[in-house]
Amino acid sequence: MTAMNPVTASLLPRYEMVRAATMSLVETLSDEDCTPQSMMEASPVKWHLAHTTWFFETFVLEALEPNFKPFDPNFRVLFNSYYNQVGHQHARHQRGLLTRPSLSEVEDYRQNVDGRISALLLIADSAGAEPDRELHRRIELGLQHEQQHQELILTDVQHLFSLNPVKPAFYSTPRIPHQPAQPLEWRKFEEGIAHIGADAEDFCFDNELPRHRHFLESYSLANRLVTNGEYLRFVESGGYREAALWLSDGWAWLNQGAEPRAHPLYWSKQGDQWLEFGLHGVSPLDEHAPALHLSYYEADAYARWVGARLPTEFEWEHAARSQSGWAPAEQPPDIPRLIQLFDTGWQWTSSAYAPYPGYHPEEGALGEYNGKFMVNQYVLRGGSLATPLGHSRPSYRNFFPAGTRWQFSSIRLAR
């Protein structure tokens, strides 16, 4: 028996690890937890489990498996998210009405596709010494896509649980209080030409390409994220009632509904005490922890209130690249080290989500992955506490509409 080529030998365990990590997230959830949809922007856990499997079935097996036969023809519509070139989709706002298929049937679907992907990798490997580049490319894209949905499972469950009066916790362990935050310091960067975008040697999404030059004026970036305590002072000083701090659309967003928004999404007040709901349930507001679940409007208004601004995505990437090249021992002692870049909260930038110079999506339905969303959204950079380890990178471009705040979004100031 010949040995597997190194590409396949590394990809198959990685495939199994990522797929298992998804299922580990839902081990403590009941069937009832996995079915409802808390709002149109969120999706049921069961739908996430099925859709990520649909991605592999549609874009890997259907395209490359000999004698392909779908697990269930109905799933092609039920679990298609937005790929118009694939066909029709079940209405997004009605995903929570899919009581059938059951969670166990979705788990069977996952197991079936997993077995067929493994077999396809082994068949391709036995065909010759050269790995099937297209097969490996599509599987890697599917794994990166699944990691995005792992984060969405956490954010969507948190939003769902927040609407339950008993405020259930996703994690059974108590939340560990944060240590006092470092003093806020400014790291200055001189003007010059920055190279922006992925170098395409490792995996990247098409919206990170092509790599190009961008001129930056000199700027400074805060060494850390804004804390709950700092944002609380904005709330208690009346920042949510000061129209001069808010963009016109932000002020309209603030005053939607019967009661105007007056604090971050998961904050509440009981007597004189501020509380915060999270994956660990309800706990007293930790003033040392980073302020999370903020919309672009809130981030922008806070930045104005403190006399700063949000960074552009180009400033953020330039700063992150210069930071990631230093080992801690090599950090000059008089230059503030940037922390919380990738592991705490996605950081809003002032950059609209738009194509880079020379960008073009790939051919076919996979070209719908990013490009068609390049309108009416803002770029977030970095990563969050819910982002799978190793998934993010300096060139990664997350994006959401300005009013989005159920994601783990935060503020890093610039000036």
C-alpha positions as CSV (number, residue, x, y, z in Angstrom):
1,M,0.0,0.0,0.0
2,T,1.4,3.4,-1.0
3,A,1.6,6.2,1.5
4,M,-0.8,9.1,1.2
5,N,0.6,12.2,-0.4
6,P,1.5,14.9,2.3
7,V,-1.3,17.2,1.2
8,T,-4.1,14.6,1.6
9,A,-2.4,13.2,4.8
10,S,-2.7,16.6,6.5
11,L,-6.1,17.6,5.1
12,L,-8.1,14.5,6.1
13,P,-7.3,14.9,9.9
14,R,-7.9,18.6,9.6
15,Y,-11.3,17.9,8.0
16,E,-12.2,15.5,10.8
17,M,-11.0,17.9,13.5
18,V,-13.0,20.9,12.2
19,R,-16.2,18.9,11.7
20,A,-15.8,17.4,15.2
21,A,-15.2,20.9,16.7
22,T,-18.6,22.0,15.3
23,M,-20.4,19.1,16.9
24,S,-18.6,19.7,20.2
25,L,-20.2,23.2,20.4
26,V,-23.7,21.7,20.5
27,E,-23.1,18.8,22.9
28,T,-24.9,20.5,25.8
29,L,-27.8,21.9,23.7
30,S,-31.2,20.2,23.6
31,D,-33.1,19.5,20.4
32,E,-35.3,22.4,21.3
33,D,-32.3,24.7,21.7
34,C,-31.3,23.9,18.1
35,T,-34.5,24.7,16.3
36,P,-35.7,28.3,17.0
37,Q,-34.5,31.4,15.2
38,S,-34.3,34.5,17.3
39,M,-34.3,37.0,14.5
40,M,-33.9,37.1,10.7
41,E,-30.1,37.8,10.9
42,A,-29.5,34.7,13.1
43,S,-30.0,31.1,12.2
44,P,-31.0,28.0,14.2
45,V,-28.1,25.7,15.3
46,K,-29.7,22.9,13.3
47,W,-29.6,25.0,10.2
48,H,-25.9,25.8,10.7
49,L,-25.1,22.1,11.1
50,A,-27.0,21.3,7.9
51,H,-25.9,24.2,5.8
52,T,-22.2,23.6,6.4
53,T,-22.7,20.0,5.3
54,W,-24.7,21.2,2.3
55,F,-21.7,23.3,1.4
56,F,-19.5,20.2,1.2
57,E,-22.2,18.2,-0.6
58,T,-22.9,20.9,-3.2
59,F,-19.5,22.3,-3.9
60,V,-17.3,19.2,-3.4
61,L,-19.3,16.0,-3.8
62,E,-21.7,17.2,-6.5
63,A,-18.8,18.7,-8.5
64,L,-16.2,15.9,-8.0
65,E,-17.7,12.7,-6.7
66,P,-18.2,9.9,-9.2
67,N,-21.9,8.9,-9.6
68,F,-23.0,11.6,-7.2
69,K,-26.4,11.2,-5.6
70,P,-27.8,13.7,-3.1
71,F,-28.5,12.6,0.5
72,D,-31.9,14.2,0.2
73,P,-32.9,16.2,-2.8
74,N,-35.0,18.5,-0.6
75,F,-31.9,19.7,1.3
76,R,-30.7,21.5,-1.8
77,V,-33.3,24.2,-1.3
78,L,-33.7,23.9,2.5
79,F,-30.1,24.6,3.4
80,N,-28.9,26.8,0.5
81,S,-28.1,30.2,2.1
82,Y,-27.8,32.7,-0.8
83,Y,-26.3,30.9,-3.8
84,N,-28.6,31.9,-6.6
85,Q,-26.6,30.0,-9.2
86,V,-27.3,26.8,-7.2
87,G,-31.0,27.4,-7.2
88,H,-33.9,28.4,-4.9
89,Q,-33.5,28.9,-1.2
90,H,-35.9,28.5,1.7
91,A,-36.9,31.9,3.1
92,R,-34.2,33.2,5.5
93,H,-36.6,34.5,8.1
94,Q,-38.4,31.1,8.2
95,R,-35.4,28.9,9.0
96,G,-36.7,28.6,12.6
97,L,-39.9,26.9,11.3
98,L,-38.0,23.9,10.0
99,T,-39.0,21.4,12.7
100,R,-38.3,18.7,10.0
101,P,-35.8,17.3,9.3
102,S,-35.0,16.5,12.9
103,L,-31.7,17.2,14.6
104,S,-30.9,13.4,14.5
105,E,-31.6,13.4,10.7
106,V,-29.2,16.4,10.3
107,E,-26.6,14.5,12.3
108,D,-27.1,11.5,9.9
109,Y,-26.6,13.9,7.0
110,R,-23.3,15.1,8.4
111,Q,-22.1,11.6,9.0
112,N,-23.0,10.6,5.5
113,V,-21.2,13.5,3.8
114,D,-18.2,13.1,6.1
115,G,-17.8,9.5,5.0
116,R,-18.1,10.4,1.3
117,I,-15.6,13.3,1.6
118,S,-13.1,10.9,3.3
119,A,-13.6,8.4,0.6
120,L,-13.2,11.0,-2.1
121,L,-9.9,12.1,-0.6
122,L,-8.6,8.6,-0.5
123,I,-9.8,7.8,-4.1
124,A,-8.1,11.0,-5.4
125,D,-4.9,10.1,-3.5
126,S,-4.7,6.6,-4.9
127,A,-5.1,7.9,-8.5
128,G,-1.6,9.3,-8.6
129,A,1.2,11.0,-6.7
130,E,0.0,14.5,-7.5
131,P,-2.8,15.7,-5.2
132,D,-6.1,16.8,-6.7
133,R,-5.6,20.6,-6.4
134,E,-9.3,21.5,-7.1
135,L,-10.6,18.9,-4.6
136,H,-8.2,20.2,-1.9
137,R,-9.0,23.8,-2.6
138,R,-12.8,23.3,-2.3
139,I,-12.4,21.2,0.9
140,E,-10.2,23.9,2.5
141,L,-12.8,26.6,1.5
142,G,-15.5,24.4,3.1
143,L,-13.5,24.1,6.3
144,Q,-12.9,27.9,6.5
145,H,-16.6,28.4,5.9
146,E,-17.5,25.9,8.6
147,Q,-15.2,27.8,11.1
148,Q,-17.1,31.0,10.3
149,H,-20.3,29.1,11.2
150,Q,-18.8,27.8,14.4
151,E,-18.5,31.4,15.6
152,L,-22.1,32.1,14.3
153,I,-23.4,29.2,16.4
154,L,-22.1,30.9,19.5
155,T,-23.3,34.4,18.6
156,D,-26.8,33.1,17.5
157,V,-27.3,30.9,20.6
158,Q,-26.3,33.8,22.8
159,H,-28.9,36.0,21.2
160,L,-31.5,33.3,21.4
161,F,-30.8,32.6,25.1
162,S,-30.9,36.4,25.8
163,L,-34.6,36.4,24.9
164,N,-35.4,33.7,27.4
165,P,-36.6,35.2,30.7
166,V,-34.5,32.7,32.7
167,K,-31.3,33.8,30.9
168,P,-29.8,30.3,30.4
169,A,-26.0,30.0,30.1
170,F,-24.3,28.3,27.2
171,Y,-21.2,27.5,29.4
172,S,-21.8,25.9,32.8
173,T,-18.5,27.3,34.3
174,P,-18.6,30.7,35.9
175,R,-17.1,33.7,34.0
176,I,-13.6,34.6,35.2
177,P,-13.3,38.3,36.0
178,H,-10.8,40.2,34.0
179,Q,-7.6,41.6,35.5
180,P,-7.4,45.5,35.5
181,A,-7.0,46.7,32.0
182,Q,-3.6,48.1,30.9
183,P,-3.5,51.9,30.7
184,L,-4.7,53.1,27.3
185,E,-1.6,54.2,25.3
186,W,-1.1,55.3,21.7
187,R,1.2,53.5,19.2
188,K,2.3,55.9,16.5
189,F,2.9,54.9,12.9
190,E,4.6,57.1,10.3
191,E,3.3,57.9,6.9
192,G,4.2,55.7,4.0
193,I,3.2,53.0,1.5
194,A,1.6,49.9,3.1
195,H,1.0,46.6,1.3
196,I,-2.5,45.5,1.9
197,G,-4.1,42.2,1.3
198,A,-3.1,38.5,1.5
199,D,-0.1,37.2,-0.4
200,A,-2.1,34.2,-1.6
201,E,0.6,31.7,-0.6
202,D,-1.6,30.4,2.2
203,F,-5.4,30.2,2.3
204,C,-7.3,33.4,2.0
205,F,-10.8,34.5,0.8
206,D,-11.1,36.3,-2.5
207,N,-12.1,39.5,-0.8
208,E,-8.5,39.7,0.7
209,L,-7.1,39.9,-2.9
210,P,-5.3,41.2,-4.8
211,R,-2.5,42.5,-2.6
212,H,-1.9,46.1,-3.4
213,R,-0.3,49.3,-2.2
214,H,-2.0,51.9,-0.2
215,F,-0.6,55.3,1.0
216,L,-1.2,56.0,4.7
217,E,-0.8,59.3,6.4
218,S,0.8,59.1,9.9
219,Y,-1.6,57.8,12.5
220,S,-1.9,56.4,16.0
221,L,-3.7,53.3,17.2
222,A,-4.8,52.5,20.8
223,N,-2.8,49.6,22.3
224,R,-6.0,47.9,23.5
225,L,-9.8,47.8,23.2
226,V,-12.2,50.1,24.9
227,T,-13.4,48.6,28.2
228,N,-16.8,48.2,29.7
229,G,-15.9,50.8,32.4
230,E,-14.9,53.3,29.8
231,Y,-18.0,52.7,27.8
232,L,-20.2,52.9,30.9
233,R,-19.0,56.4,31.5
234,F,-20.2,57.3,28.0
235,V,-23.6,55.7,28.8
236,E,-24.0,57.4,32.1
237,S,-22.9,60.8,30.8
238,G,-25.9,60.8,28.4
239,G,-24.0,59.8,25.3
240,Y,-27.0,58.0,23.9
241,R,-29.0,61.2,24.1
242,E,-26.5,63.5,22.6
243,A,-27.5,63.9,18.9
244,A,-24.3,65.7,18.0
245,L,-22.3,62.5,18.6
246,W,-24.3,60.3,16.2
247,L,-24.4,59.9,12.5
248,S,-27.8,60.6,11.0
249,D,-28.5,57.0,10.3
250,G,-27.2,56.1,13.7
251,W,-29.5,58.6,15.4
252,A,-32.5,57.1,13.5
253,W,-31.3,53.6,14.5
254,L,-31.0,54.7,18.1
255,N,-34.6,55.9,18.2
256,Q,-36.3,53.0,16.5
257,G,-39.1,51.3,18.3
258,A,-41.2,52.2,21.3
259,E,-38.2,52.8,23.6
260,P,-34.9,54.4,22.3
261,R,-31.8,52.3,22.7
262,A,-29.9,53.5,25.7
263,H,-27.0,51.0,26.3
264,P,-25.3,48.0,24.6
265,L,-27.3,45.1,23.6
266,Y,-26.7,42.7,26.5
267,W,-26.5,45.2,29.3
268,S,-29.3,45.7,31.8
269,K,-29.7,47.6,35.1
270,Q,-31.1,46.2,38.3
271,G,-31.4,49.0,40.9
272,D,-28.0,50.7,40.9
273,Q,-26.1,47.7,39.5
274,W,-25.3,47.1,35.8
275,L,-25.5,43.5,34.6
276,E,-24.3,41.9,31.4
277,F,-25.6,38.7,29.7
278,G,-23.1,36.5,27.9
279,L,-22.3,32.9,27.1
280,H,-21.8,32.3,30.9
281,G,-25.3,33.7,31.7
282,V,-25.9,36.9,33.6
283,S,-23.2,38.5,35.7
284,P,-22.3,41.9,37.1
285,L,-20.8,44.2,34.5
286,D,-17.0,43.6,34.6
287,E,-15.6,47.1,34.1
288,H,-12.2,45.8,33.2
289,A,-13.5,43.5,30.4
290,P,-13.6,44.8,26.8
291,A,-16.9,46.3,25.7
292,L,-18.5,43.9,23.2
293,H,-21.6,43.6,21.1
294,L,-21.5,47.2,19.9
295,S,-22.8,48.4,16.5
296,Y,-20.8,50.6,14.2
297,Y,-23.0,53.5,15.2
298,E,-22.2,53.0,18.9
299,A,-18.5,52.6,18.2
300,D,-18.4,55.7,16.0
301,A,-20.3,57.8,18.6
302,Y,-18.0,56.7,21.4
303,A,-14.9,57.5,19.4
304,R,-16.3,61.1,18.8
305,W,-17.1,61.4,22.5
306,V,-13.5,60.8,23.5
307,G,-12.1,63.0,20.7
308,A,-10.8,60.1,18.6
309,R,-12.0,58.1,15.6
310,L,-12.2,54.5,14.3
311,P,-9.2,53.3,12.2
312,T,-9.5,52.6,8.5
313,E,-9.1,48.9,7.7
314,F,-5.8,49.8,6.0
315,E,-4.4,51.4,9.1
316,W,-5.5,48.4,11.2
317,E,-3.9,45.8,8.8
318,H,-0.7,47.8,8.6
319,A,-0.5,48.1,12.4
320,A,-1.3,44.4,12.9
321,R,1.3,43.3,10.4
322,S,4.0,45.4,12.1
323,Q,3.0,44.0,15.4
324,S,2.8,40.3,14.5
325,G,6.4,40.4,13.2
326,W,7.7,41.1,16.7
327,A,8.4,38.5,19.3
328,P,7.6,39.9,22.8
329,A,11.3,39.8,23.7
330,E,12.1,42.0,20.7
331,Q,9.4,44.6,21.5
332,P,11.1,48.0,22.0
333,P,10.4,48.9,25.6
334,D,9.3,52.5,24.8
335,I,6.7,51.5,22.2
336,P,3.3,50.3,23.3
337,R,2.5,46.7,22.3
338,L,-0.9,46.2,20.6
339,I,-2.9,43.6,22.4
340,Q,-6.4,42.0,21.8
341,L,-5.9,42.1,18.0
342,F,-7.3,38.6,17.2
343,D,-8.7,36.9,20.3
344,T,-11.1,39.3,22.0
345,G,-13.5,41.3,19.8
346,W,-13.8,42.1,16.1
347,Q,-12.9,45.7,15.7
348,W,-15.0,48.1,13.6
349,T,-13.2,50.2,11.0
350,S,-14.4,53.3,9.2
351,S,-13.9,51.5,5.9
352,A,-16.9,50.6,3.7
353,Y,-16.7,47.0,2.5
354,A,-15.6,47.4,-1.1
355,P,-13.5,45.5,-3.6
356,Y,-9.7,46.0,-3.7
357,P,-8.3,47.4,-7.0
358,G,-8.3,44.6,-9.5
359,Y,-10.6,42.4,-7.5
360,H,-12.7,39.9,-9.4
361,P,-14.7,37.0,-7.9
362,E,-14.1,33.5,-9.2
363,E,-16.4,31.9,-11.8
364,G,-19.5,30.0,-10.9
365,A,-21.6,29.9,-7.7
366,L,-18.6,30.0,-5.4
367,G,-18.0,33.6,-6.8
368,E,-21.1,34.5,-4.7
369,Y,-19.3,33.9,-1.5
370,N,-18.1,37.5,-0.9
371,G,-18.3,39.8,-3.8
372,K,-22.0,40.4,-4.1
373,F,-22.1,41.7,-0.5
374,M,-19.8,44.6,-1.1
375,V,-22.5,47.3,-0.5
376,N,-23.9,49.0,2.6
377,Q,-21.6,47.2,5.0
378,Y,-18.5,48.1,7.1
379,V,-15.3,46.1,7.6
380,L,-14.3,44.7,10.9
381,R,-10.8,43.4,11.5
382,G,-9.1,41.0,13.8
383,G,-11.0,38.2,15.5
384,S,-13.0,37.5,18.7
385,L,-13.1,35.2,21.7
386,A,-15.5,33.0,19.6
387,T,-13.2,32.9,16.5
388,P,-11.7,29.4,16.1
389,L,-7.9,29.4,16.8
390,G,-5.9,30.0,13.7
391,H,-8.8,31.1,11.6
392,S,-8.0,34.8,11.5
393,R,-5.0,36.7,10.1
394,P,-4.0,40.3,9.5
395,S,-5.6,40.5,6.0
396,Y,-9.0,38.9,7.1
397,R,-12.0,41.1,6.2
398,N,-15.1,40.5,8.2
399,F,-18.2,42.7,7.4
400,F,-21.6,43.5,8.7
401,P,-24.2,46.3,8.3
402,A,-23.7,49.3,10.6
403,G,-26.5,48.4,13.0
404,T,-25.2,44.8,13.7
405,R,-24.4,44.2,17.4
406,W,-25.1,40.6,18.2
407,Q,-21.6,39.7,17.0
408,F,-18.6,40.0,19.3
409,S,-17.8,43.5,18.0
410,S,-15.6,46.0,19.8
411,I,-13.8,49.4,19.6
412,R,-10.1,50.1,19.0
413,L,-9.5,53.9,18.8
414,A,-7.4,55.7,16.3
415,R,-6.4,59.3,15.8
